[in-house]
Amino acid sequence: MTDGHRDGGHPRRLDDDLGWMLGVLFRAYAKAAEHALHDLPGGPRGYQVLTAAVAEPPRNQGAISEELGVDRTVLTYLIDDLAERGLVTRRPDPADRRSRLIVATDEGAAVWRRCREELRHVEAHLLGPLDPANATAFRSSLRRLACEAQTRDPLRDLCTVVRQARSQEDGNAFPDGEDRSRTGPPKR
């Protein structure tokens, strides 16, 4: 068959597996980004923190930690390293004196612009096989998927995701995974 499937609709190659595809693209991007950002403390993760520090309005460490999915303790070390290089500073939050806003310095903003340009070259190389219209559509679709996934992180409630997948496989109409074909109330 030309669609990469054997009889019965089972994939015969990994090139039809979303996880494999995302993994290959991610590894290629991560390797090139690490090379492009080798001088920046924290490499690609440091770049993401610096991006958050450049953004307006300034945010505190908790908000940045949640947005990036980085443990607060790890983030503290990244911010310390960036601050030591003079790229970010911690400012008191006028709304909460116990909180500190993470803000890029002028040097940090200049470094961020240089790093952003380097990453644009990485992205152009990675998306090179696509024509410009398809590359734009891919980025748009990926942005939409990433933003949606960020709002409903499946790792926070992985059991629900697994139950929903199993109920769809079993033809069970109940997303909580309960088999209501039996008599009596659902198990708790």
Residue frames as a rotation matrix with the C-alpha (Angstrom) as fourth column:
MET 1
0.577 0.817 0.000 0.00
0.817 -0.577 0.000 0.00
0.000 0.000 -1.000 0.00
THR 2
-0.087 -0.624 0.776 1.15
0.584 -0.663 -0.468 3.52
0.807 0.413 0.422 -0.60
ASP 3
0.552 0.376 0.744 -0.11
-0.267 -0.766 0.585 4.97
0.790 -0.522 -0.322 2.68
GLY 4
-0.434 -0.851 0.296 2.49
-0.609 0.035 -0.793 3.17
0.664 -0.524 -0.533 4.81
HIS 5
-0.100 0.480 0.872 -0.01
-0.912 0.306 -0.273 0.75
-0.398 -0.822 0.407 6.36
ARG 6
-0.995 -0.089 -0.040 -0.45
-0.097 0.952 0.289 -3.00
0.012 0.291 -0.957 6.24
ASP 7
-0.278 0.936 -0.217 -3.82
0.123 0.259 0.958 -4.63
0.953 0.240 -0.187 6.02
GLY 8
0.213 0.466 -0.859 -5.94
0.909 0.228 0.349 -3.73
0.358 -0.855 -0.375 9.02
GLY 9
0.749 0.141 0.647 -4.66
0.098 -0.990 0.102 -0.15
0.655 -0.012 -0.756 9.23
HIS 10
0.799 -0.519 -0.302 -1.60
0.393 0.072 0.917 -0.94
-0.454 -0.852 0.261 11.37
PRO 11
0.733 -0.583 -0.349 1.46
-0.674 -0.692 -0.259 1.23
-0.091 0.426 -0.900 10.68
ARG 12
0.877 -0.480 -0.018 4.41
0.466 0.860 -0.208 -0.62
0.116 0.174 0.978 9.28
ARG 13
-0.143 -0.948 0.285 6.97
0.711 -0.298 -0.637 2.16
0.688 0.112 0.717 9.69
LEU 14
-0.241 -0.038 -0.970 7.75
0.886 -0.418 -0.203 4.76
-0.397 -0.908 0.134 12.32
ASP 15
-0.967 -0.227 0.118 7.33
0.255 -0.869 0.424 7.59
0.007 0.440 0.898 9.82
ASP 16
-0.220 0.954 0.206 3.61
0.158 -0.174 0.972 7.46
0.963 0.246 -0.112 10.58
ASP 17
0.202 0.208 -0.957 4.11
0.939 0.238 0.249 7.80
0.280 -0.949 -0.148 14.35
LEU 18
0.758 0.177 0.628 3.60
0.112 -0.984 0.142 11.31
0.643 -0.037 -0.765 15.76
GLY 19
0.905 -0.425 0.011 5.94
-0.060 -0.103 0.993 10.69
-0.421 -0.899 -0.119 18.70
TRP 20
0.199 -0.858 0.474 8.72
0.833 0.403 0.379 9.55
-0.515 0.319 0.795 16.42
MET 21
0.260 -0.046 0.964 8.22
0.780 -0.579 -0.238 12.55
0.570 0.814 -0.114 14.09
LEU 22
0.910 0.110 0.399 8.18
-0.118 -0.856 0.503 15.05
0.397 -0.505 -0.766 16.96
GLY 23
0.750 -0.661 0.035 11.21
0.213 0.290 0.933 13.37
-0.627 -0.692 0.358 18.51
VAL 24
0.112 -0.719 0.685 13.27
0.986 0.166 0.013 13.56
-0.123 0.674 0.728 15.31
LEU 25
0.374 0.083 0.924 12.42
0.440 -0.893 -0.097 17.24
0.817 0.442 -0.370 14.79
PHE 26
0.983 0.019 0.181 13.01
-0.148 -0.496 0.856 18.06
0.106 -0.868 -0.485 18.45
ARG 27
0.551 -0.832 0.070 16.40
0.535 0.417 0.735 16.33
-0.640 -0.367 0.675 18.54
ALA 28
0.030 -0.524 0.851 17.52
0.959 -0.226 -0.173 18.08
0.283 0.821 0.496 15.34
TYR 29
0.571 0.253 0.781 16.36
0.129 -0.967 0.219 21.44
0.811 -0.025 -0.585 16.68
ALA 30
0.987 -0.161 0.000 17.85
-0.017 -0.108 0.994 20.87
-0.160 -0.981 -0.109 20.14
LYS 31
0.335 -0.918 0.210 21.25
0.841 0.392 0.372 19.86
-0.424 0.051 0.904 18.72
ALA 32
-0.075 -0.338 0.938 21.45
0.790 -0.594 -0.150 22.89
0.608 0.730 0.312 16.43
ALA 33
0.717 0.403 0.569 20.09
0.002 -0.818 0.576 25.27
0.698 -0.411 -0.587 19.09
GLU 34
0.854 -0.468 -0.228 22.61
0.353 0.199 0.914 24.01
-0.383 -0.861 0.335 21.64
HIS 35
-0.046 -0.896 0.442 25.39
0.993 0.006 0.115 24.72
-0.106 0.444 0.890 19.15
ALA 36
0.048 0.136 0.990 24.00
0.521 -0.849 0.091 28.19
0.852 0.511 -0.112 18.33
LEU 37
0.682 0.358 0.638 23.57
-0.295 -0.664 0.687 29.11
0.669 -0.657 -0.347 22.01
HIS 38
0.403 -0.549 -0.732 26.67
0.655 0.732 -0.188 27.47
0.640 -0.403 0.654 23.48
ASP 39
-0.647 -0.713 0.270 27.93
0.358 -0.597 -0.718 30.77
0.673 -0.368 0.641 24.99
LEU 40
-0.101 0.703 0.704 24.66
-0.601 -0.607 0.519 31.58
0.793 -0.371 0.484 26.76
PRO 41
-0.864 -0.175 0.472 24.33
-0.498 0.437 -0.749 30.35
-0.075 -0.882 -0.465 30.35
GLY 42
-0.253 0.791 0.557 21.87
-0.254 0.502 -0.827 27.47
-0.934 -0.350 0.074 30.30
GLY 43
-0.944 -0.165 0.285 21.95
0.215 0.345 0.913 27.19
-0.249 0.924 -0.291 26.50
PRO 44
-0.620 0.754 0.217 18.43
0.214 -0.104 0.971 26.85
0.755 0.649 -0.097 25.01
ARG 45
0.181 0.701 -0.690 16.79
0.925 0.117 0.361 26.84
0.334 -0.704 -0.627 28.45
GLY 46
-0.392 -0.418 -0.820 18.70
0.664 -0.745 0.062 30.01
-0.637 -0.520 0.569 29.36
TYR 47
-0.974 0.074 0.215 17.47
0.132 -0.584 0.801 31.52
0.184 0.808 0.559 26.10
GLN 48
-0.144 0.988 -0.062 13.87
0.595 0.136 0.792 30.78
0.791 0.077 -0.607 27.06
VAL 49
0.180 0.144 -0.973 14.38
0.945 -0.301 0.130 32.46
-0.275 -0.943 -0.190 30.44
LEU 50
-0.753 -0.515 -0.409 15.99
0.364 -0.844 0.393 35.44
-0.548 0.147 0.823 28.71
THR 51
-0.725 0.583 0.365 13.04
0.310 -0.198 0.930 35.57
0.615 0.788 -0.037 26.28
ALA 52
0.249 0.839 -0.485 10.67
0.866 0.032 0.499 35.71
0.434 -0.544 -0.718 29.26
ALA 53
-0.060 -0.364 -0.929 12.80
0.795 -0.581 0.176 38.47
-0.604 -0.728 0.324 30.83
VAL 54
-0.955 -0.283 0.089 12.67
0.268 -0.693 0.669 40.54
-0.127 0.663 0.738 27.63
ALA 55
-0.400 0.886 0.233 8.88
0.670 0.109 0.734 40.23
0.625 0.450 -0.638 27.36
GLU 56
-0.911 0.251 0.326 6.45
-0.383 -0.806 -0.451 42.81
0.150 -0.536 0.831 28.66
PRO 57
0.622 -0.186 0.761 5.06
-0.641 -0.679 0.358 43.02
0.450 -0.710 -0.541 31.22
PRO 58
-0.517 -0.856 -0.035 7.80
-0.631 0.408 -0.660 41.70
0.579 -0.319 -0.750 33.47
ARG 59
0.618 0.706 -0.345 6.92
-0.314 0.624 0.715 38.51
0.721 -0.333 0.608 35.36
ASN 60
0.291 -0.495 0.819 8.09
-0.931 0.049 0.361 36.91
-0.219 -0.867 -0.447 38.55
GLN 61
-0.698 -0.710 -0.098 9.95
-0.716 0.685 0.137 33.65
-0.030 0.166 -0.986 38.83
GLY 62
-0.481 0.590 0.649 6.80
-0.039 0.725 -0.687 31.65
-0.876 -0.356 -0.326 39.61
ALA 63
0.576 0.733 -0.361 5.04
-0.359 -0.170 -0.918 32.81
-0.734 0.658 0.166 36.44
ILE 64
0.104 -0.633 -0.767 8.13
-0.991 0.002 -0.136 32.11
0.087 0.774 -0.627 34.33
SER 65
-0.782 -0.393 0.484 8.53
-0.499 0.860 -0.107 28.68
-0.374 -0.325 -0.869 35.92
GLU 66
-0.044 0.865 0.499 4.95
0.022 0.501 -0.865 27.76
-0.999 -0.027 -0.041 35.12
GLU 67
0.656 0.316 -0.685 5.11
-0.598 -0.336 -0.728 29.06
-0.460 0.888 -0.031 31.54
LEU 68
-0.010 -0.781 -0.624 8.36
-0.961 0.181 -0.211 27.26
0.278 0.597 -0.752 30.73
GLY 69
0.877 0.358 -0.319 7.62
-0.256 0.912 0.321 24.12
0.406 -0.200 0.892 32.71
VAL 70
-0.132 -0.975 -0.178 10.89
0.037 0.175 -0.984 24.46
0.991 -0.136 0.013 34.61
ASP 71
0.369 0.169 -0.914 11.19
0.860 0.309 0.405 23.53
0.351 -0.936 -0.032 38.28
ARG 72
0.945 0.090 0.316 11.52
-0.004 -0.959 0.285 26.69
0.328 -0.270 -0.905 40.40
THR 73
0.647 -0.762 0.027 14.77
0.057 0.084 0.995 25.48
-0.761 -0.642 0.097 41.96
VAL 74
-0.008 -0.617 0.787 16.34
0.922 0.300 0.245 24.87
-0.387 0.727 0.567 38.54
LEU 75
0.537 0.300 0.788 15.01
0.657 -0.734 -0.168 28.22
0.528 0.609 -0.592 37.35
THR 76
0.957 -0.227 -0.181 16.68
-0.014 -0.658 0.753 29.97
-0.290 -0.718 -0.633 40.31
TYR 77
0.128 -0.971 0.203 20.06
0.414 0.239 0.879 28.65
-0.901 -0.029 0.432 39.18
LEU 78
-0.005 -0.076 0.997 19.43
0.997 -0.074 -0.001 29.70
0.074 0.994 0.077 35.56
ILE 79
0.837 0.363 0.409 18.44
0.340 -0.931 0.132 33.20
0.428 0.029 -0.903 36.66
ASP 80
0.734 -0.642 -0.220 21.48
0.055 -0.267 0.962 33.39
-0.677 -0.719 -0.161 38.94
ASP 81
-0.106 -0.812 0.574 23.76
0.758 0.308 0.575 32.45
-0.644 0.496 0.583 36.02
LEU 82
0.182 0.248 0.951 22.11
0.877 -0.479 -0.043 34.99
0.445 0.842 -0.305 33.70
ALA 83
0.982 0.187 0.035 22.29
0.143 -0.848 0.511 37.69
0.125 -0.496 -0.859 36.41
GLU 84
0.447 -0.889 -0.101 25.96
0.347 0.068 0.935 36.91
-0.824 -0.453 0.339 37.05
ARG 85
-0.347 -0.533 0.772 26.64
0.910 0.006 0.414 37.59
-0.225 0.846 0.483 33.35
GLY 86
-0.731 0.077 -0.678 24.71
0.029 -0.989 -0.144 40.89
-0.682 -0.125 0.720 33.61
LEU 87
-0.922 0.374 0.100 21.90
0.153 0.114 0.982 39.73
0.356 0.920 -0.163 31.30
VAL 88
0.149 0.989 -0.016 18.97
0.385 -0.043 0.922 39.89
0.911 -0.144 -0.387 33.75
THR 89
-0.867 -0.310 0.391 18.19
-0.229 -0.449 -0.864 41.58
0.443 -0.838 0.318 37.01
ARG 90
-0.279 0.782 -0.557 15.69
0.881 0.439 0.176 40.97
0.382 -0.442 -0.812 39.79
ARG 91
-0.762 0.125 0.635 13.47
-0.192 -0.981 -0.037 43.95
0.618 -0.150 0.771 40.61
PRO 92
-0.840 0.542 -0.008 11.00
0.136 0.197 -0.971 44.24
-0.525 -0.817 -0.239 43.47
ASP 93
-0.522 0.773 0.360 7.42
0.695 0.141 0.705 43.73
0.495 0.618 -0.611 42.28
PRO 94
-0.854 0.198 0.481 5.45
-0.341 -0.912 -0.229 46.91
0.393 -0.360 0.846 43.07
ALA 95
0.142 0.986 -0.091 2.34
-0.617 0.160 0.771 44.76
0.774 -0.053 0.631 43.62
ASP 96
0.974 0.113 -0.195 4.08
0.060 0.705 0.706 42.36
0.218 -0.700 0.680 46.05
ARG 97
0.526 -0.818 0.235 7.30
-0.835 -0.549 -0.043 43.40
0.164 -0.174 -0.971 47.77
ARG 98
0.271 -0.420 0.866 8.17
-0.423 0.756 0.499 39.75
-0.865 -0.501 0.027 48.55
SER 99
0.665 0.069 0.744 8.18
0.549 0.630 -0.549 38.94
-0.507 0.773 0.381 44.84
ARG 100
-0.233 -0.783 -0.577 10.92
-0.165 -0.553 0.817 39.79
-0.958 0.285 0.000 42.36
LEU 101
0.878 0.458 -0.139 10.34
-0.165 0.017 -0.986 40.51
-0.449 0.889 0.090 38.69
ILE 102
-0.015 -0.873 0.487 12.89
0.551 0.399 0.733 39.07
-0.835 0.279 0.475 36.26
VAL 103
0.890 0.295 -0.346 13.88
-0.036 -0.712 -0.701 41.77
-0.454 0.637 -0.623 33.77
ALA 104
0.439 -0.747 0.499 16.46
0.895 0.313 -0.318 41.77
0.082 0.586 0.806 30.99
THR 105
0.081 -0.528 -0.845 19.22
0.269 -0.805 0.529 44.36
-0.960 -0.271 0.077 31.19
ASP 106
0.600 0.047 -0.798 20.15
-0.653 -0.548 -0.523 46.38
-0.462 0.835 -0.298 28.09
GLU 107
-0.489 -0.838 -0.242 23.00
-0.856 0.407 0.320 43.94
-0.170 0.364 -0.916 27.50
GLY 108
-0.596 0.350 0.723 20.59
0.052 0.915 -0.401 41.03
-0.801 -0.201 -0.563 28.03
ALA 109
0.529 0.835 -0.154 18.21
-0.060 -0.144 -0.988 42.44
-0.846 0.532 -0.026 25.42
ALA 110
0.284 -0.518 -0.807 21.09
-0.944 -0.297 -0.141 42.82
-0.167 0.802 -0.573 22.94
VAL 111
-0.788 -0.549 0.280 22.26
-0.523 0.836 0.166 39.25
-0.325 -0.016 -0.946 23.60
TRP 112
-0.150 0.826 0.543 18.67
0.132 0.561 -0.817 38.03
-0.980 -0.051 -0.193 23.20
ARG 113
0.650 0.394 -0.650 18.41
-0.520 -0.393 -0.758 39.73
-0.554 0.831 -0.051 19.78
ARG 114
-0.231 -0.818 -0.527 21.67
-0.973 0.204 0.110 38.08
0.018 0.538 -0.843 18.63
CYS 115
-0.808 -0.026 0.589 20.54
-0.192 0.956 -0.220 34.68
-0.558 -0.291 -0.777 19.92
ARG 116
0.232 0.969 0.090 17.14
-0.075 0.110 -0.991 35.12
-0.970 0.223 0.098 18.29
GLU 117
0.435 -0.145 -0.889 18.83
-0.877 -0.290 -0.382 35.76
-0.202 0.946 -0.254 14.95
GLU 118
-0.694 -0.719 -0.041 20.96
-0.718 0.686 0.117 32.62
-0.057 0.110 -0.992 15.37
LEU 119
-0.574 0.541 0.615 17.86
0.066 0.779 -0.624 30.58
-0.816 -0.317 -0.483 16.13
ARG 120
0.465 0.712 -0.526 16.10
-0.502 -0.277 -0.819 31.99
-0.729 0.645 0.229 13.06
HIS 121
-0.138 -0.607 -0.783 18.91
-0.979 0.205 0.014 30.44
0.152 0.768 -0.622 10.99
VAL 122
-0.904 -0.136 0.404 18.43
-0.265 0.922 -0.283 27.13
-0.334 -0.363 -0.870 12.82
GLU 123
-0.073 0.976 0.204 14.68
-0.037 0.202 -0.979 27.27
-0.997 -0.079 0.022 12.16
ALA 124
0.405 0.181 -0.896 15.18
-0.836 -0.323 -0.444 28.17
-0.370 0.929 0.021 8.50
HIS 125
-0.606 -0.692 -0.392 17.51
-0.781 0.610 0.129 25.20
0.150 0.385 -0.911 8.08
LEU 126
-0.819 0.315 0.479 15.13
-0.023 0.817 -0.577 22.82
-0.573 -0.483 -0.662 9.84
LEU 127
0.207 0.978 0.002 12.11
0.093 -0.017 -0.996 24.02
-0.974 0.206 -0.094 7.83
GLY 128
-0.452 -0.553 -0.700 14.15
-0.590 -0.403 0.700 24.27
-0.669 0.729 -0.144 4.60
PRO 129
-0.925 0.084 0.370 12.47
0.294 0.772 0.563 21.27
-0.238 0.630 -0.739 2.94
LEU 130
0.043 0.999 -0.012 9.11
0.845 -0.042 -0.533 23.10
-0.533 0.013 -0.846 3.09
ASP 131
-0.314 -0.047 0.948 8.14
0.673 -0.716 0.187 25.87
0.670 0.697 0.256 0.70
PRO 132
-0.942 -0.177 0.286 7.54
-0.041 -0.783 -0.620 29.22
0.333 -0.596 0.731 2.46
ALA 133
-0.143 0.966 0.215 3.74
-0.766 -0.246 0.594 28.83
0.627 -0.080 0.775 2.53
ASN 134
0.494 0.305 -0.814 3.95
0.128 0.901 0.415 25.35
0.860 -0.309 0.406 4.07
ALA 135
-0.531 -0.739 -0.415 6.60
0.603 0.014 -0.797 26.49
0.595 -0.674 0.438 6.56
THR 136
-0.782 0.326 0.530 4.30
-0.491 -0.847 -0.204 29.33
0.382 -0.420 0.823 7.66
ALA 137
0.283 0.939 -0.193 1.33
-0.628 0.334 0.703 26.95
0.725 -0.078 0.685 7.91
PHE 138
0.145 -0.319 -0.937 3.44
0.482 0.850 -0.214 24.45
0.864 -0.420 0.277 9.89
ARG 139
-0.858 -0.513 0.001 4.58
0.279 -0.468 -0.838 27.12
0.431 -0.719 0.545 12.36
SER 140
-0.471 0.769 0.432 1.02
-0.759 -0.603 0.245 28.38
0.449 -0.213 0.868 12.73
SER 141
0.471 0.652 -0.594 -0.36
-0.288 0.750 0.595 24.89
0.834 -0.110 0.541 13.37
LEU 142
-0.158 -0.630 -0.760 2.46
0.631 0.528 -0.569 24.05
0.760 -0.569 0.314 15.76
ARG 143
-0.892 -0.125 0.434 1.89
-0.177 -0.788 -0.589 27.32
0.416 -0.602 0.681 17.68
ARG 144
-0.013 0.983 0.181 -1.82
-0.813 -0.116 0.571 26.53
0.582 -0.140 0.801 17.97
LEU 145
0.498 0.159 -0.853 -1.13
0.128 0.959 0.253 22.99
0.858 -0.235 0.457 19.19
ALA 146
-0.499 -0.778 -0.382 1.55
0.556 0.051 -0.829 24.11
0.665 -0.626 0.408 21.65
CYS 147
-0.767 0.256 0.589 -0.61
-0.498 -0.817 -0.292 26.87
0.406 -0.517 0.754 23.12
GLU 148
0.336 0.934 -0.120 -3.56
-0.676 0.328 0.660 24.50
0.656 -0.140 0.742 23.48
ALA 149
0.300 -0.302 -0.905 -1.38
0.436 0.887 -0.152 21.81
0.849 -0.349 0.397 25.08
GLN 150
-0.764 -0.622 0.169 0.03
0.186 -0.464 -0.866 24.43
0.617 -0.631 0.470 27.46
THR 151
-0.403 0.682 0.610 -3.47
-0.812 -0.574 0.104 25.27
0.421 -0.453 0.785 28.69
ARG 152
0.705 0.636 0.315 -4.42
-0.709 0.637 0.302 21.65
-0.008 -0.436 0.900 29.33
ASP 153
-0.293 -0.953 -0.081 -1.22
-0.927 0.304 -0.221 19.90
0.235 0.010 -0.972 30.27
PRO 154
0.519 0.567 -0.640 -1.98
-0.448 0.818 0.361 16.17
0.728 0.100 0.678 30.00
LEU 155
-0.360 -0.726 -0.586 0.78
0.204 0.551 -0.809 15.33
0.910 -0.411 -0.051 32.46
ARG 156
-0.705 0.169 0.689 -1.16
-0.669 -0.481 -0.566 17.00
0.236 -0.860 0.452 35.24
ASP 157
0.080 0.788 0.611 -3.94
-0.745 0.454 -0.489 14.45
-0.663 -0.416 0.623 34.86
LEU 158
-0.645 -0.483 -0.592 -2.39
-0.761 0.470 0.447 11.60
0.063 0.739 -0.671 32.92
CYS 159
-0.827 0.382 0.411 -4.82
0.172 0.870 -0.462 9.06
-0.534 -0.311 -0.786 34.36
THR 160
0.181 0.932 -0.313 -7.74
-0.127 -0.293 -0.948 10.90
-0.975 0.211 0.065 32.74
VAL 161
0.006 -0.253 -0.967 -5.95
-0.968 -0.244 0.058 10.96
-0.251 0.936 -0.246 29.39
VAL 162
-0.921 -0.383 -0.075 -5.28
-0.391 0.901 0.190 7.22
-0.005 0.204 -0.979 29.57
ARG 163
-0.505 0.806 0.308 -8.89
0.268 0.486 -0.832 6.47
-0.821 -0.337 -0.461 30.57
GLN 164
0.308 0.625 -0.717 -10.19
-0.515 -0.525 -0.678 8.58
-0.800 0.578 0.160 27.67
ALA 165
-0.345 -0.510 -0.788 -7.91
-0.938 0.200 0.282 6.83
0.014 0.837 -0.548 25.20
ARG 166
-0.978 -0.019 0.207 -8.95
-0.050 0.988 -0.146 3.42
-0.201 -0.153 -0.967 26.50
SER 167
-0.182 0.982 0.049 -12.64
0.105 0.069 -0.992 4.28
-0.978 -0.175 -0.116 26.39
GLN 168
0.239 0.213 -0.947 -12.28
-0.853 -0.420 -0.309 5.38
-0.464 0.882 0.081 22.76
GLU 169
-0.696 -0.565 -0.444 -10.45
-0.703 0.661 0.261 2.15
0.146 0.494 -0.857 21.91
ASP 170
-0.918 0.352 0.183 -13.09
0.231 0.849 -0.476 0.06
-0.323 -0.395 -0.860 23.70
GLY 171
-0.588 0.737 0.333 -15.97
0.277 -0.203 0.939 2.04
0.760 0.645 -0.085 22.22
ASN 172
-0.198 0.474 -0.858 -17.02
0.975 0.007 -0.221 3.12
-0.099 -0.880 -0.464 25.72
ALA 173
0.197 0.381 0.904 -18.97
0.569 -0.795 0.211 6.36
0.799 0.472 -0.373 25.49
PHE 174
0.970 0.205 -0.133 -18.02
0.218 -0.481 0.849 7.39
0.110 -0.853 -0.511 29.03
PRO 175
0.449 -0.857 0.254 -14.76
-0.180 -0.365 -0.913 9.40
0.875 0.364 -0.318 29.17
ASP 176
0.338 -0.359 0.870 -14.18
-0.940 -0.175 0.293 8.59
0.048 -0.917 -0.397 32.84
GLY 177
-0.562 -0.640 -0.524 -13.43
-0.676 0.720 -0.155 5.01
0.477 0.267 -0.838 31.80
GLU 178
-0.532 0.438 0.725 -16.19
-0.532 0.493 -0.688 3.47
-0.659 -0.751 -0.029 33.91
ASP 179
-0.922 0.303 -0.243 -17.93
0.002 0.628 0.778 0.51
0.388 0.717 -0.580 32.33
ARG 180
-0.625 0.750 0.218 -21.58
-0.665 -0.364 -0.652 1.42
-0.410 -0.552 0.726 32.86
SER 181
-0.297 0.506 -0.809 -22.81
-0.621 0.541 0.567 -1.62
0.725 0.671 0.154 30.96
ARG 182
-0.698 0.054 -0.714 -22.93
0.500 0.750 -0.433 -3.39
0.512 -0.659 -0.551 34.34
THR 183
0.417 0.892 0.176 -25.77
0.377 -0.346 0.859 -2.71
0.827 -0.292 -0.480 36.70
GLY 184
0.508 -0.146 -0.849 -25.33
0.845 -0.107 0.524 -0.57
-0.167 -0.984 0.069 39.75
PRO 185
0.960 -0.140 -0.242 -23.56
-0.135 -0.990 0.038 2.73
-0.245 -0.004 -0.969 40.44
PRO 186
0.559 -0.825 -0.083 -20.06
-0.089 0.040 -0.995 3.45
0.825 0.563 -0.051 39.12
LYS 187
0.448 -0.518 -0.729 -17.16
0.872 0.432 0.228 2.47
0.197 -0.738 0.646 41.35
ARG 188
0.870 -0.178 0.459 -15.52
-0.219 -0.975 0.036 5.26
0.441 -0.131 -0.888 43.28
